[in-house]
Structures are given as structure tokens and as C-alpha cells.
Amino acid sequence: MCPHEPSCPPAEALDREAARTMAAHPEQGWSLLCNGVVLFEDTGELLPDGAVIEPHRPLAGVA
């Protein structure tokens, strides 16, 4: 359970990336969020249950 007030979104929520960073390793390209999500610099995610979320970078401006 998240100790923050207000609580961070759970790993199952669509806004899971809004959770606070608990450990950052920019030299390795990842951060651990309070909800147990590992967030990668390419915007991919690894959820606590082992599920993988593919990178979802915004598209560059369309010509």
C-alpha cells in the first residue's frame, strides 16, 4: 500500500505513471515507481505482475 497522501495510483490504473518515483537509475534507463511499476526511458513499463506495456511515445508532428 502506498504511504503517500494522497495515495499514488495503483499499477492497474491507466494513470499508473503518475505514481512517485522511489528509485531512479537514469544511467540504466529505468525508474521504480511507488506502485511497483518499472518505468523505462523509452516509455515501456513492467508491471508488478510481470505484464509488459509496450513503449508509447507520442508521435512526432505529422506533416
C-alpha positions as CSV (number, residue, x, y, z in Angstrom):
1,M,0.0,0.0,0.0
2,C,1.2,3.5,-0.9
3,P,2.3,5.6,2.1
4,H,1.8,8.9,0.3
5,E,-1.1,11.2,0.9
6,P,-3.0,11.3,-1.5
7,S,-2.2,7.7,-2.5
8,C,-0.4,7.0,-5.7
9,P,-2.4,5.3,-8.5
10,P,-2.2,1.5,-8.4
11,A,-0.3,-0.4,-11.1
12,E,-3.6,-1.4,-12.7
13,A,-4.8,2.2,-13.2
14,L,-4.5,4.0,-16.5
15,D,-2.6,6.8,-14.8
16,R,-0.1,4.5,-13.1
17,E,2.8,6.6,-14.4
18,A,1.7,9.4,-12.0
19,A,3.0,7.4,-9.0
20,R,6.0,8.8,-7.2
21,T,9.5,7.7,-8.1
22,M,11.0,5.5,-5.4
23,A,14.3,4.7,-7.1
24,A,15.8,6.3,-10.2
25,H,18.6,4.8,-12.3
26,P,18.8,7.2,-15.4
27,E,22.2,5.7,-16.3
28,Q,20.5,2.4,-16.8
29,G,17.3,3.9,-18.3
30,W,14.7,2.9,-15.7
31,S,12.9,4.0,-12.5
32,L,10.9,2.2,-9.9
33,L,7.6,3.8,-9.0
34,C,5.8,3.6,-5.7
35,N,3.1,1.3,-7.1
36,G,5.8,-1.3,-8.1
37,V,5.9,-0.3,-11.8
38,V,9.3,-0.2,-13.5
39,L,9.2,2.7,-16.0
40,F,11.8,2.7,-18.8
41,E,13.1,5.7,-20.5
42,D,11.6,4.6,-23.9
43,T,8.1,4.8,-22.1
44,G,7.8,1.0,-21.8
45,E,6.7,-0.4,-18.5
46,L,7.0,-3.6,-16.5
47,L,4.1,-4.2,-14.1
48,P,4.4,-5.9,-10.8
49,D,2.5,-9.0,-12.1
50,G,5.1,-9.3,-14.9
51,A,2.9,-7.8,-17.7
52,V,4.7,-5.7,-20.2
53,I,3.4,-2.4,-21.6
54,E,5.0,-1.6,-24.9
55,P,6.6,1.9,-25.3
56,H,4.0,4.5,-26.1
57,R,5.9,7.6,-27.1
58,P,3.8,10.4,-28.6
59,L,4.0,10.6,-32.4
60,A,6.1,13.4,-33.9
61,G,4.3,16.1,-35.7
62,V,2.5,14.7,-38.7
63,A,3.5,16.6,-42.0
